[in-house]
Amino acid sequence: MEKTAKQINLRVKEFSCTGCVTDIETILNNTIGILKAKTDYATGIINIEYEPAEIEENEILSILNKLGLQIKVI
């Protein structure tokens, strides 16, 4: 079976607090199509592994924008 998962790495301009990081990770990990999301408060990096047949990159970016995050794909 062919692996179809993709990965996106994002830099967040600023996390409000460590609790927010946990909340963001929970929201992403409970989103259909996202296989794994890991946030790093210290570096401001979010690593997301997702299934493009279920969710598109722009949908992921939209979710994070709606949460009030200023993000940049790296």
C-alpha positions, 0 to 999 in steps of 0.5 A: 500500500502506497503511503499518501500522508504529507507533512507540513511544518509551520512557524507561529509568530507567537504562542500566548501560553503553554496552555494554548499550545496544548489546546491547539495540539488537541484541536489539530489531533481531533481534526479529520484528516490530521494524523499527528500534530506536535507543537513546540512552545519554545521554537514556535514550530507546529509539525503536522502529518496529514492525509491529503485525501481527507484534508487539504493544506489550505484547510489546515492553515484556515483552522489555525488562522481562525484560532488567531495564529499568525503562521508561516509555512517553513 
